[in-house]
Amino acid sequence: MLLVSVLTPDDPDGSTVDELEDLVRTAGGKVIGRMTQGSDRLHPVTYVGKGKLGELKAAAEELAVHLVVANHDLSPKQARSIEKTLEMRVLDRSEVILDIFARNARSRQSKLQVELAQLEYARPRLKRLWTHLEGQDGGIGARGGPGEKQIEIDRRILDRRIRDLRADLREIAARKDREVEARAREFDTVALVGYTNAGKSSLAGRLTGADLLIADRLFSTLDTRTRSWVLPGGHKVLLSDSVGFLRRLPHHLIASFHATLSEAAHADLLLHVVDASHPQADRHVEAVEEVLARLGLSERPAILVLNKMDRVRDPLALTHLFGARESVRVSARTGEGIEELAAAARRHFDLRRPFVRVTFPAADGRLAAALHRHGSVAGEIYEGERVQIDVYLDRDRLARLEREPGVSVEILRE
């Protein structure tokens, strides 16, 4: 494959081209060449400009490639123009991402989301997809030829299927929201978010002890997985993994996968996982924060987790990049910093809850277990037939506890 990209002001060094090559490789392709063109904007018809398009054709012929991949989403007009000149198929960034998503979708929800994204992508491009019918259009300016009729039929079929998919996904999202909200009433919740391949699944496995899929490739996780994570003091929370983000992640993909991010949308705390060894780590953080803002999550409490520290050659450089932010440095592979991360998460929950002293009969093992399960225990003293537990507890549980017979509650700190 031959990659082509316009280097716009938001990517002057072409780092997203490296990312595109990773995407192509993940999708099973082999890149044998690149071509770039610096410009303030994308050419509305040819993408790279007419002169550069001629160079692209010559390069494709010289390299004997049969497929060209563009580093942006192409409009139908741009795609048709390039394909007509090159006389070969052209893919754009979204098509590569959608191919990866289709390969990795496992649950019914993620499969429906991928199908919806594919159909929404294809709908405005039906004319291009029916190039074998162009000879039936009756020439320039003709209307209503057999090709156009077939396109209109296909468009109606797609619209009907898109409506059905959206309805199915709304039902799934509503059910998932109810499940997430029910869990949130019982436990504090934490969600891992971050750039694709930042090591979220590896970190989730390290934190929870779960045997999760660990794959060094982009978008290996599309389905949310939730596991129990026990913080210092026995405070049990629910930890959810999620689909990774990407620079230039198309809006329609974010919309399609909105339900997959429901755990993040409802989480009490976000762990923003970053591949600290990546040369574009700061840009990855910016890209994730842009997506979180689009989802209305920019104000959600978050801890920046600088992962893969075992690969970082110059830790001091990270201080210059992220020094002013609350962050924890970890390695999911070696276990470095995992205890510090758990302590930071516990501090977050402790600071938002009252600190109380609960005194009750020592024989009440049910209440002791509940305090350990739902609170963050700081101290425990047994004196004869009574037990005294100092614990951080959420206000709803505190209110219920104060109504328990034989239980004394002293608020040490609001």
Backbone hydrogen bonds in HBPLUS format (Angstrom, degrees):
<---DONOR---> <-ACCEPTOR-->    atom                        ^
c    i                          cat <-CA-CA->   ^        H-A-AA   ^      H-
h    n   atom  resd res      DA  || num        DHA   H-A  angle D-A-AA Bond
n    s   type  num  typ     dist DA aas  dist angle  dist       angle   num
A0032-ILE N   A0001-MET O   2.91 MM  31  5.80 168.8  1.93 155.7 157.4     1
A0002-LEU N   A0067-LEU O   3.13 MM  65  6.57 156.8  2.19 151.0 158.1     2
A0069-VAL N   A0002-LEU O   2.88 MM  67  6.23 159.6  1.93 152.7 158.0     3
A0003-LEU N   A0033-GLY O   2.95 MM  30  6.29 168.1  1.96 146.2 145.4     4
A0035-MET N   A0003-LEU O   2.82 MM  32  6.20 130.3  2.07 142.2 157.9     5
A0004-VAL N   A0069-VAL O   2.93 MM  65  6.19 152.9  2.00 157.6 157.0     6
A0071-ASN N   A0004-VAL O   3.00 MM  67  6.28 139.7  2.17 159.4 167.5     7
A0005-SER N   A0035-MET O   2.99 MM  30  6.53 148.0  2.09 152.1 161.8     8
A0037-GLN N   A0005-SER O   2.93 MM  32  6.40 139.8  2.10 151.3 161.2     9
A0007-LEU N   A0037-GLN O   2.78 MM  30  5.82 147.9  1.88 125.8 136.8    10
A0039-SER N   A0007-LEU O   3.31 MM  32  6.08 164.1  2.34 126.7 128.7    11
A0011-ASP N   A0008-THR O   2.88 MM   3  5.53 165.4  1.90 126.6 131.5    12
A0014-GLY N   A0011-ASP O   3.21 MM   3  5.47 160.6  2.25 109.2 115.0    13
A0017-VAL N   A0014-GLY O   2.97 MM   3  5.33 146.7  2.08 107.1 117.3    14
A0019-GLU N   A0015-SER O   3.24 MM   4  6.61 154.7  2.30 141.4 148.4    15
A0020-LEU N   A0016-THR O   2.85 MM   4  6.08 146.5  1.96 136.5 145.5    16
A0021-GLU N   A0017-VAL O   2.94 MM   4  6.27 153.7  2.01 148.7 155.1    17
A0022-ASP N   A0018-ASP O   3.05 MM   4  6.45 151.6  2.14 145.5 153.0    18
A0023-LEU N   A0019-GLU O   2.91 MM   4  6.26 152.6  1.98 147.7 155.8    19
A0024-VAL N   A0020-LEU O   2.85 MM   4  6.16 162.4  1.88 155.8 159.6    20
A0025-ARG N   A0021-GLU O   2.92 MM   4  6.12 159.7  1.97 147.7 153.5    21
A0026-THR N   A0022-ASP O   2.86 MM   4  6.07 157.0  1.91 147.6 154.1    22
A0027-ALA N   A0023-LEU O   2.93 MM   4  6.21 144.5  2.05 145.4 155.4    23
A0029-GLY N   A0024-VAL O   2.82 MM   5  5.17 158.8  1.86 154.4 147.1    24
A0028-GLY N   A0025-ARG O   2.96 MM   3  5.08 157.0  2.02 104.9 111.5    25
A0043-HIS N   A0047-TYR O   3.10 MM   4  4.32 157.4  2.16 118.1 113.8    26
A0047-TYR N   A0043-HIS O   3.09 MM   4  4.32 141.5  2.24 119.9 123.6    27
A0048-VAL N   A0046-THR O   2.74 MM   2  5.57 143.0  1.88 103.0  93.1    28
A0053-LEU N   A0049-GLY O   2.93 MM   4  6.07 145.3  2.05 149.1 159.7    29
A0054-GLY N   A0050-LYS O   3.23 MM   4  6.56 144.5  2.37 142.7 150.3    30
A0054-GLY N   A0051-GLY O   3.15 MM   3  5.32 126.1  2.46  97.9 110.7    31
A0055-GLU N   A0051-GLY O   3.26 MM   4  6.70 151.4  2.34 142.8 150.3    32
A0056-LEU N   A0052-LYS O   2.82 MM   4  6.12 150.5  1.91 147.2 156.1    33
A0057-LYS N   A0053-LEU O   3.00 MM   4  6.28 151.4  2.08 143.5 150.2    34
A0058-ALA N   A0054-GLY O   3.10 MM   4  6.41 158.2  2.15 146.4 151.8    35
A0059-ALA N   A0055-GLU O   2.89 MM   4  6.14 159.5  1.93 151.4 157.2    36
A0060-ALA N   A0056-LEU O   2.90 MM   4  6.08 159.5  1.94 149.5 155.0    37
A0061-GLU N   A0057-LYS O   3.02 MM   4  6.24 154.6  2.09 146.4 153.0    38
A0062-GLU N   A0058-ALA O   2.90 MM   4  6.11 157.5  1.95 147.6 154.3    39
A0063-LEU N   A0059-ALA O   2.91 MM   4  6.05 159.2  1.95 151.9 156.7    40
A0064-ALA N   A0060-ALA O   2.97 MM   4  5.84 113.1  2.43 129.6 144.9    41
A0065-VAL N   A0060-ALA O   3.15 MM   5  5.45 154.4  2.22 149.2 155.1    42
A0064-ALA N   A0061-GLU O   3.23 MM   3  4.92 144.2  2.37  91.2 101.6    43
A0068-VAL N   A0089-ARG O   3.34 MM  21  6.73 161.7  2.37 150.4 155.7    44
A0091-LEU N   A0068-VAL O   2.85 MM  23  6.28 161.3  1.88 160.7 166.1    45
A0070-ALA N   A0091-LEU O   2.80 MM  21  6.21 163.6  1.83 152.5 154.7    46
A0093-ARG N   A0072-HIS O   3.34 MM  21  5.34 159.3  2.38 118.7 120.8    47
A0079-ALA N   A0075-SER O   2.94 MM   4  6.20 171.2  1.95 165.1 166.8    48
A0080-ARG N   A0076-PRO O   2.98 MM   4  6.11 164.3  2.00 148.6 152.9    49
A0081-SER N   A0077-LYS O   3.00 MM   4  6.12 157.9  2.05 146.4 152.7    50
A0082-ILE N   A0078-GLN O   2.98 MM   4  6.21 164.8  2.00 156.8 159.9    51
A0083-GLU N   A0079-ALA O   2.96 MM   4  6.08 169.7  1.97 153.0 156.5    52
A0084-LYS N   A0080-ARG O   2.91 MM   4  5.94 152.4  1.98 144.1 151.7    53
A0085-THR N   A0081-SER O   3.13 MM   4  6.32 155.5  2.19 143.6 149.5    54
A0086-LEU N   A0082-ILE O   2.83 MM   4  5.99 172.9  1.84 161.6 163.8    55
A0087-GLU N   A0083-GLU O   2.75 MM   4  5.28 137.0  1.93 134.3 144.7    56
A0095-GLU N   A0092-ASP O   3.10 MM   3  5.47 119.3  2.49 105.6 119.8    57
A0096-VAL N   A0092-ASP O   3.29 MM   4  6.69 153.4  2.36 154.1 161.4    58
A0097-ILE N   A0093-ARG O   3.07 MM   4  6.39 165.5  2.09 155.2 159.0    59
A0098-LEU N   A0094-SER O   2.81 MM   4  6.00 163.6  1.84 155.5 160.2    60
A0099-ASP N   A0095-GLU O   3.04 MM   4  6.17 147.1  2.15 138.1 146.5    61
A0100-ILE N   A0096-VAL O   3.10 MM   4  6.47 154.1  2.17 148.6 154.9    62
A0101-PHE N   A0097-ILE O   2.88 MM   4  6.19 163.3  1.91 155.0 160.0    63
A0102-ALA N   A0098-LEU O   2.90 MM   4  6.08 158.5  1.95 146.4 151.9    64
A0103-ARG N   A0099-ASP O   3.12 MM   4  6.37 148.4  2.23 141.9 149.7    65
A0104-ASN N   A0100-ILE O   3.06 MM   4  6.30 146.2  2.18 149.3 158.5    66
A0104-ASN N   A0101-PHE O   3.13 MM   3  5.20 122.8  2.47  95.8 110.1    67
A0105-ALA N   A0101-PHE O   2.93 MM   4  5.93 126.4  2.23 152.7 164.1    68
A0111-LYS N   A0107-SER O   3.03 MM   4  6.21 156.4  2.08 148.4 155.4    69
A0112-LEU N   A0108-ARG O   2.94 MM   4  6.14 158.2  1.99 151.1 156.5    70
A0113-GLN N   A0109-GLN O   2.90 MM   4  6.14 155.4  1.96 150.2 157.8    71
A0114-VAL N   A0110-SER O   2.92 MM   4  6.09 156.3  1.97 145.1 150.8    72
A0115-GLU N   A0111-LYS O   2.99 MM   4  6.21 162.8  2.02 146.2 151.1    73
A0116-LEU N   A0112-LEU O   2.89 MM   4  6.10 160.4  1.93 149.5 154.8    74
A0117-ALA N   A0113-GLN O   2.97 MM   4  6.19 163.8  1.99 148.5 152.8    75
A0118-GLN N   A0114-VAL O   2.88 MM   4  6.12 157.9  1.93 152.2 158.7    76
A0119-LEU N   A0115-GLU O   2.94 MM   4  6.17 160.8  1.98 152.8 157.4    77
A0120-GLU N   A0116-LEU O   2.91 MM   4  6.09 162.6  1.94 154.7 159.7    78
A0121-TYR N   A0117-ALA O   2.97 MM   4  6.06 146.0  2.09 140.1 149.4    79
A0122-ALA N   A0118-GLN O   2.89 MM   4  6.10 152.6  1.96 143.2 151.2    80
A0123-ARG N   A0119-LEU O   2.92 MM   4  5.95 150.3  2.01 151.1 156.8    81
A0125-ARG N   A0122-ALA O   2.80 MM   3  5.11 149.2  1.89 116.4 126.7    82
A0129-LEU N   A0125-ARG O   3.05 MM   4  6.37 154.0  2.12 150.6 158.8    83
A0130-TRP N   A0126-LEU O   2.96 MM   4  6.19 128.1  2.24 145.0 158.4    84
A0130-TRP N   A0127-LYS O   3.26 MM   3  5.19 138.6  2.44  92.8 104.1    85
A0133-LEU N   A0130-TRP O   2.90 MM   3  5.60 165.1  1.93 121.7 126.7    86
A0134-GLU N   A0131-THR O   3.15 MM   3  5.22 166.0  2.17 107.1 111.4    87
A0136-GLN N   A0133-LEU O   2.85 MM   3  5.51 162.4  1.88 122.4 128.5    88
A0137-ASP N   A0134-GLU O   3.11 MM   3  5.42 169.4  2.12 115.8 118.1    89
A0142-ALA N   A0139-GLY O   3.14 MM   3  5.66 162.7  2.18 131.7 133.7    90
A0149-LYS N   A0145-GLY O   2.97 MM   4  6.28 155.2  2.03 155.2 163.2    91
A0150-GLN N   A0146-PRO O   2.92 MM   4  6.16 158.1  1.97 150.6 155.9    92
A0151-ILE N   A0147-GLY O   3.00 MM   4  6.25 155.6  2.06 147.4 154.3    93
A0152-GLU N   A0148-GLU O   2.96 MM   4  6.21 155.5  2.02 146.5 152.7    94
A0153-ILE N   A0149-LYS O   2.93 MM   4  6.24 155.1  2.00 149.6 156.5    95
A0154-ASP N   A0150-GLN O   2.88 MM   4  6.12 164.9  1.91 151.9 156.1    96
A0155-ARG N   A0151-ILE O   2.82 MM   4  6.03 151.8  1.90 146.3 154.7    97
A0156-ARG N   A0152-GLU O   3.06 MM   4  6.31 155.0  2.13 145.4 150.7    98
A0157-ILE N   A0153-ILE O   3.00 MM   4  6.33 157.5  2.05 151.0 157.6    99
A0158-LEU N   A0154-ASP O   2.83 MM   4  6.07 163.5  1.85 154.7 159.0   100
A0159-ASP N   A0155-ARG O   2.87 MM   4  6.07 161.1  1.90 148.3 153.6   101
A0160-ARG N   A0156-ARG O   3.03 MM   4  6.23 157.7  2.08 145.8 151.1   102
A0161-ARG N   A0157-ILE O   3.01 MM   4  6.29 162.2  2.04 150.9 155.8   103
A0162-ILE N   A0158-LEU O   2.77 MM   4  5.96 160.4  1.81 157.2 163.1   104
A0163-ARG N   A0159-ASP O   2.97 MM   4  6.17 158.0  2.02 146.1 151.5   105
A0164-ASP N   A0160-ARG O   3.05 MM   4  6.34 157.6  2.10 146.5 152.6   106
A0165-LEU N   A0161-ARG O   2.87 MM   4  6.11 161.7  1.90 153.6 158.6   107
A0166-ARG N   A0162-ILE O   2.92 MM   4  6.09 164.3  1.94 151.9 156.1   108
A0167-ALA N   A0163-ARG O   3.01 MM   4  6.21 155.8  2.07 145.7 152.3   109
A0168-ASP N   A0164-ASP O   2.92 MM   4  6.19 163.0  1.95 152.7 157.2   110
A0169-LEU N   A0165-LEU O   2.85 MM   4  6.04 163.1  1.88 154.2 159.1   111
A0170-ARG N   A0166-ARG O   2.86 MM   4  6.03 145.0  1.99 142.4 151.9   112
A0171-GLU N   A0167-ALA O   3.11 MM   4  6.41 155.0  2.18 147.5 153.2   113
A0172-ILE N   A0168-ASP O   3.01 MM   4  6.35 159.4  2.06 148.4 154.2   114
A0173-ALA N   A0169-LEU O   2.79 MM   4  5.91 161.2  1.83 146.7 152.4   115
A0174-ALA N   A0170-ARG O   2.87 MM   4  6.03 158.0  1.92 146.4 152.2   116
A0175-ARG N   A0171-GLU O   2.97 MM   4  6.20 160.3  2.01 148.2 153.5   117
A0176-LYS N   A0172-ILE O   2.82 MM   4  6.05 161.4  1.85 152.6 158.3   118
A0177-ASP N   A0173-ALA O   2.80 MM   4  5.96 156.7  1.85 148.6 155.2   119
A0178-ARG N   A0174-ALA O   3.05 MM   4  6.30 155.3  2.11 144.0 150.0   120
A0179-GLU N   A0175-ARG O   2.98 MM   4  6.29 155.6  2.04 147.5 154.5   121
A0180-VAL N   A0176-LYS O   2.77 MM   4  6.00 164.0  1.80 156.6 160.8   122
A0181-GLU N   A0177-ASP O   2.86 MM   4  5.98 163.9  1.88 149.9 154.6   123
A0182-ALA N   A0178-ARG O   2.93 MM   4  6.04 151.1  2.02 142.0 150.0   124
A0183-ARG N   A0179-GLU O   2.98 MM   4  6.26 158.3  2.02 149.0 154.5   125
A0184-ALA N   A0180-VAL O   2.87 MM   4  6.09 151.8  1.95 146.3 155.1   126
A0185-ARG N   A0181-GLU O   3.10 MM   4  6.36 132.3  2.34 138.1 148.9   127
A0185-ARG N   A0182-ALA O   3.24 MM   3  5.29 135.4  2.45  95.1 106.7   128
A0186-GLU N   A0183-ARG O   2.97 MM   3  5.23 136.9  2.16 102.5 114.9   129
A0187-PHE N   A0183-ARG O   2.79 MM   4  5.98 155.7  1.84 158.2 166.5   130
A0238-LEU N   A0188-ASP O   3.00 MM  50  6.46 159.3  2.04 154.5 160.2   131
A0268-ASP N   A0189-THR O   2.99 MM  79  5.34 138.0  2.17 121.9 133.0   132
A0269-LEU N   A0189-THR O   3.27 MM  80  6.66 139.5  2.44 146.2 156.7   133
A0190-VAL N   A0238-LEU O   2.79 MM  48  6.01 163.6  1.82 169.6 167.4   134
A0240-SER N   A0190-VAL O   2.89 MM  50  6.34 152.9  1.96 149.2 157.9   135
A0191-ALA N   A0269-LEU O   2.98 MM  78  6.50 155.4  2.05 156.8 164.9   136
A0271-LEU N   A0191-ALA O   2.85 MM  80  6.10 164.8  1.87 153.7 156.4   137
A0192-LEU N   A0240-SER O   2.76 MM  48  6.05 170.4  1.77 177.4 179.0   138
A0193-VAL N   A0271-LEU O   3.00 MM  78  6.13 166.7  2.02 145.1 147.4   139
A0273-VAL N   A0193-VAL O   2.79 MM  80  6.12 157.5  1.84 172.6 165.2   140
A0245-PHE N   A0194-GLY O   2.97 MM  51  6.11 156.6  2.03 136.7 144.1   141
A0198-ALA N   A0195-TYR O   3.19 MM   3  5.58 132.2  2.44 143.0 135.8   142
A0196-THR N   A0245-PHE O   2.83 MM  49  5.31 152.8  1.90 153.9 145.9   143
A0203-LEU N   A0199-GLY O   2.94 MM   4  6.08 156.8  1.99 147.3 154.0   144
A0204-ALA N   A0200-LYS O   2.80 MM   4  6.06 157.7  1.85 151.1 157.7   145
A0205-GLY N   A0201-SER O   2.95 MM   4  6.14 158.7  1.99 146.8 152.1   146
A0206-ARG N   A0202-SER O   2.98 MM   4  6.23 153.4  2.05 144.5 151.9   147
A0207-LEU N   A0203-LEU O   2.87 MM   4  6.09 159.3  1.92 155.1 160.1   148
A0208-THR N   A0204-ALA O   2.98 MM   4  6.01 159.0  2.02 149.9 155.2   149
A0209-GLY N   A0205-GLY O   2.79 MM   4  5.21 135.8  1.99 136.9 145.8   150
A0241-ASP N   A0225-ARG O   2.91 MM  16  5.39 156.1  1.96 151.5 158.0   151
A0227-ARG N   A0239-LEU O   2.85 MM  12  5.31 160.0  1.89 149.5 154.0   152
A0239-LEU N   A0227-ARG O   2.73 MM  12  5.31 170.2  1.74 171.0 170.1   153
A0229-TRP N   A0237-VAL O   2.84 MM   8  5.32 166.5  1.86 158.2 158.2   154
A0237-VAL N   A0229-TRP O   2.87 MM   8  5.32 170.7  1.88 153.8 156.8   155
A0231-LEU N   A0235-HIS O   2.70 MM   4  4.98 171.2  1.71 151.6 148.4   156
A0234-GLY N   A0231-LEU O   3.04 MM   3  5.69 131.4  2.28 146.3 148.9   157
A0253-LEU N   A0250-PRO O   3.06 MM   3  5.43 134.3  2.28 105.5 117.6   158
A0254-ILE N   A0250-PRO O   3.25 MM   4  6.68 155.9  2.31 150.5 157.0   159
A0255-ALA N   A0251-HIS O   2.94 MM   4  6.23 163.3  1.97 156.3 160.7   160
A0256-SER N   A0252-HIS O   3.02 MM   4  6.07 154.8  2.08 134.6 141.5   161
A0257-PHE N   A0253-LEU O   3.03 MM   4  6.20 149.6  2.13 146.3 153.6   162
A0258-HIS N   A0255-ALA O   3.28 MM   3  5.15 163.9  2.30 106.4 107.2   163
A0260-THR N   A0257-PHE O   3.11 MM   3  5.25 124.3  2.44  98.9 112.9   164
A0261-LEU N   A0258-HIS O   3.03 MM   3  5.31 140.6  2.19 103.2 114.5   165
A0262-SER N   A0259-ALA O   3.07 MM   3  5.18 157.1  2.13 114.5 113.8   166
A0265-ALA N   A0261-LEU O   2.97 MM   4  6.28 152.3  2.04 149.2 158.1   167
A0266-HIS N   A0262-SER O   3.04 MM   4  6.25 136.5  2.23 143.3 153.2   168
A0267-ALA N   A0263-GLU O   2.93 MM   4  5.82 115.8  2.36 138.4 154.0   169
A0267-ALA N   A0264-ALA O   3.35 MM   3  5.04 148.7  2.46  92.9 101.7   170
A0270-LEU N   A0301-PRO O   2.92 MM  31  6.24 160.3  1.96 148.2 154.8   171
A0303-ILE N   A0270-LEU O   2.93 MM  33  6.42 151.6  2.02 159.0 167.1   172
A0272-HIS N   A0303-ILE O   2.91 MM  31  6.04 149.3  2.00 148.3 157.6   173
A0305-VAL N   A0272-HIS O   2.81 MM  33  5.71 172.3  1.81 141.4 144.1   174
A0274-VAL N   A0305-VAL O   2.85 MM  31  6.02 159.1  1.90 170.1 164.9   175
A0307-ASN N   A0274-VAL O   2.77 MM  33  5.64 147.3  1.87 157.4 168.1   176
A0278-HIS N   A0275-ASP O   3.07 MM   3  5.63 164.7  2.10 117.7 122.6   177
A0276-ALA N   A0307-ASN O   2.94 MM  31  5.55 149.6  2.03 139.3 148.1   178
A0281-ALA N   A0278-HIS O   3.11 MM   3  5.19 143.3  2.25 124.1 119.2   179
A0283-ARG N   A0280-GLN O   3.05 MM   3  5.32 118.9  2.44 104.3 119.2   180
A0284-HIS N   A0280-GLN O   2.95 MM   4  6.24 149.3  2.04 154.6 164.6   181
A0285-VAL N   A0281-ALA O   3.04 MM   4  6.36 153.3  2.11 148.6 155.0   182
A0286-GLU N   A0282-ASP O   3.12 MM   4  6.43 157.9  2.17 143.0 148.6   183
A0287-ALA N   A0283-ARG O   2.92 MM   4  6.16 157.3  1.97 147.4 153.3   184
A0288-VAL N   A0284-HIS O   3.01 MM   4  6.26 161.2  2.04 152.2 156.4   185
A0289-GLU N   A0285-VAL O   2.96 MM   4  6.18 162.1  1.99 152.5 157.8   186
A0290-GLU N   A0286-GLU O   2.94 MM   4  6.17 144.1  2.07 145.1 154.7   187
A0291-VAL N   A0287-ALA O   3.17 MM   4  6.49 155.6  2.23 145.7 151.1   188
A0292-LEU N   A0288-VAL O   2.89 MM   4  6.18 162.6  1.92 154.3 159.5   189
A0293-ALA N   A0289-GLU O   2.95 MM   4  6.06 149.5  2.05 138.6 146.5   190
A0294-ARG N   A0290-GLU O   3.05 MM   4  6.37 151.2  2.14 142.3 149.8   191
A0295-LEU N   A0291-VAL O   3.02 MM   4  6.34 137.0  2.21 143.6 155.8   192
A0295-LEU N   A0292-LEU O   3.14 MM   3  5.01 127.0  2.44  90.6 104.6   193
A0297-LEU N   A0292-LEU O   2.73 MM   5  4.97 169.6  1.74 152.8 149.1   194
A0296-GLY N   A0293-ALA O   3.00 MM   3  4.94 158.5  2.04 102.4 108.9   195
A0300-ARG N   A0297-LEU O   3.14 MM   3  5.31 163.7  2.17 109.9 114.8   196
A0304-LEU N   A0326-GLU O   3.22 MM  22  6.28 163.4  2.25 151.8 150.1   197
A0328-VAL N   A0304-LEU O   2.91 MM  24  6.42 147.3  2.02 159.5 169.3   198
A0306-LEU N   A0328-VAL O   2.84 MM  22  6.05 151.5  1.93 151.7 160.2   199
A0330-VAL N   A0306-LEU O   2.88 MM  24  5.98 168.9  1.90 144.4 147.7   200
A0311-ARG N   A0308-LYS O   2.99 MM   3  5.67 164.5  2.02 117.9 123.0   201
A0309-MET N   A0330-VAL O   3.12 MM  21  5.83 163.8  2.15 141.5 144.2   202
A0312-VAL N   A0309-MET O   3.15 MM   3  5.05 157.8  2.20 101.9 108.8   203
A0317-ALA N   A0314-ASP O   3.05 MM   3  5.67 141.4  2.20 116.0 124.9   204
A0318-LEU N   A0315-PRO O   3.07 MM   3  5.45 136.1  2.27 105.5 116.6   205
A0319-THR N   A0316-LEU O   3.02 MM   3  5.26 130.8  2.27 101.6 114.6   206
A0321-LEU N   A0317-ALA O   3.18 MM   4  6.52 146.4  2.30 141.2 150.6   207
A0322-PHE N   A0318-LEU O   2.77 MM   4  5.86 170.2  1.78 159.0 160.8   208
A0323-GLY N   A0319-THR O   2.72 MM   4  4.29 124.9  2.03 131.6 133.1   209
A0325-ARG N   A0322-PHE O   3.03 MM   3  5.63 163.8  2.05 125.3 130.6   210
A0331-SER N   A0336-GLU O   2.81 MM   5  4.98 139.4  1.98 143.1 140.1   211
A0335-GLY N   A0331-SER O   2.77 MM   4  5.46 148.9  1.87 151.2 159.5   212
A0338-ILE N   A0335-GLY O   3.30 MM   3  5.64 167.9  2.31 130.7 130.2   213
A0341-LEU N   A0337-GLY O   2.97 MM   4  6.21 149.7  2.06 147.8 156.0   214
A0342-ALA N   A0338-ILE O   3.03 MM   4  6.31 160.8  2.06 150.0 154.5   215
A0343-ALA N   A0339-GLU O   2.95 MM   4  6.18 155.3  2.01 146.8 153.8   216
A0344-ALA N   A0340-GLU O   2.92 MM   4  6.14 151.1  2.01 143.1 150.9   217
A0345-ALA N   A0341-LEU O   2.96 MM   4  6.25 156.6  2.02 151.1 157.0   218
A0346-ARG N   A0342-ALA O   2.95 MM   4  6.20 155.8  2.01 144.9 152.0   219
A0347-ARG N   A0343-ALA O   2.90 MM   4  6.16 158.6  1.95 147.9 153.6   220
A0348-HIS N   A0344-ALA O   3.08 MM   4  6.34 153.8  2.15 143.4 150.0   221
A0349-PHE N   A0345-ALA O   3.21 MM   4  6.57 161.0  2.24 150.8 153.9   222
A0350-ASP N   A0346-ARG O   2.78 MM   4  5.99 160.6  1.82 158.2 164.8   223
A0351-LEU N   A0347-ARG O   2.96 MM   4  6.02 163.1  1.99 153.4 156.0   224
A0352-ARG N   A0349-PHE O   3.33 MM   3  5.46 141.1  2.49  99.1 109.3   225
A0353-ARG N   A0350-ASP O   3.19 MM   3  5.43 167.5  2.21 112.2 115.0   226
A0393-LEU N   A0354-PRO O   3.06 MM  39  5.86 158.8  2.11 163.7 169.5   227
A0355-PHE N   A0413-ARG O   2.80 MM  58  4.98 163.6  1.83 149.7 155.4   228
A0412-LEU N   A0355-PHE O   2.76 MM  57  5.46 141.5  1.90 144.6 157.3   229
A0413-ARG N   A0355-PHE O   3.03 MM  58  4.98 144.4  2.16 144.6 144.3   230
A0356-VAL N   A0391-VAL O   2.92 MM  35  5.54 172.9  1.92 156.5 154.2   231
A0391-VAL N   A0356-VAL O   2.87 MM  35  5.54 161.8  1.90 159.9 165.8   232
A0357-ARG N   A0410-GLU O   2.69 MM  53  5.01 158.3  1.73 148.8 156.7   233
A0410-GLU N   A0357-ARG O   2.87 MM  53  5.01 162.7  1.90 145.3 151.2   234
A0358-VAL N   A0389-ILE O   2.84 MM  31  5.22 173.5  1.85 150.2 150.4   235
A0389-ILE N   A0358-VAL O   2.84 MM  31  5.22 166.2  1.86 150.9 154.2   236
A0359-THR N   A0408-SER O   2.84 MM  49  5.04 164.4  1.87 149.3 154.7   237
A0408-SER N   A0359-THR O   2.84 MM  49  5.04 172.7  1.85 156.4 159.0   238
A0360-PHE N   A0387-VAL O   3.12 MM  27  5.69 154.4  2.19 152.4 160.0   239
A0387-VAL N   A0360-PHE O   2.91 MM  27  5.69 160.9  1.94 166.1 171.9   240
A0364-ASP N   A0361-PRO O   2.99 MM   3  5.63 165.2  2.01 118.9 123.8   241
A0362-ALA N   A0385-GLU O   2.79 MM  23  5.29 172.7  1.79 128.8 131.2   242
A0365-GLY N   A0363-ALA O   2.90 MM   2  5.69 130.8  2.15 108.8  93.7   243
A0368-ALA N   A0364-ASP O   3.33 MM   4  6.68 164.7  2.36 149.9 154.1   244
A0369-ALA N   A0365-GLY O   2.92 MM   4  6.06 160.8  1.96 148.6 153.7   245
A0370-ALA N   A0366-ARG O   3.00 MM   4  6.20 151.1  2.08 142.0 150.4   246
A0371-LEU N   A0367-LEU O   2.94 MM   4  6.21 155.7  2.00 152.6 158.1   247
A0372-HIS N   A0368-ALA O   3.12 MM   4  6.39 157.5  2.18 146.8 152.7   248
A0373-ARG N   A0369-ALA O   2.85 MM   4  5.99 144.1  1.98 142.3 153.4   249
A0374-HIS N   A0370-ALA O   2.85 MM   4  5.91 164.8  1.88 153.6 156.2   250
A0375-GLY N   A0371-LEU O   2.84 MM   4  5.14 136.1  2.03 132.3 140.8   251
A0376-SER N   A0392-TYR O   3.01 MM  16  5.01 153.9  2.08 137.3 145.3   252
A0392-TYR N   A0376-SER O   2.98 MM  16  5.01 163.4  2.01 129.9 134.1   253
A0378-ALA N   A0390-ASP O   2.76 MM  12  5.46 162.6  1.79 147.4 153.2   254
A0379-GLY N   A0390-ASP O   3.36 MM  11  5.04 149.9  2.46 137.5 134.3   255
A0390-ASP N   A0379-GLY O   2.89 MM  11  5.04 156.3  1.95 134.8 142.8   256
A0381-ILE N   A0388-GLN O   2.81 MM   7  5.14 163.2  1.84 150.9 156.8   257
A0388-GLN N   A0381-ILE O   2.73 MM   7  5.14 166.7  1.75 158.0 162.8   258
A0383-GLU N   A0386-ARG O   2.84 MM   3  5.37 166.6  1.85 158.6 162.9   259
A0386-ARG N   A0383-GLU O   3.08 MM   3  5.37 165.3  2.11 126.8 129.0   260
A0398-LEU N   A0394-ASP O   2.97 MM   4  6.18 151.9  2.05 149.6 158.7   261
A0399-ALA N   A0395-ARG O   2.93 MM   4  6.09 157.0  1.98 147.7 152.3   262
A0400-ARG N   A0396-ASP O   3.21 MM   4  6.52 155.1  2.27 143.8 149.8   263
A0401-LEU N   A0397-ARG O   2.85 MM   4  6.01 153.0  1.92 146.2 154.5   264
A0402-GLU N   A0398-LEU O   2.96 MM   4  6.19 149.9  2.05 150.4 157.1   265
A0403-ARG N   A0400-ARG O   3.16 MM   3  5.43 148.0  2.26 102.7 112.1   266
A0404-GLU N   A0401-LEU O   3.02 MM   3  5.25 161.3  2.06 109.8 115.8   267
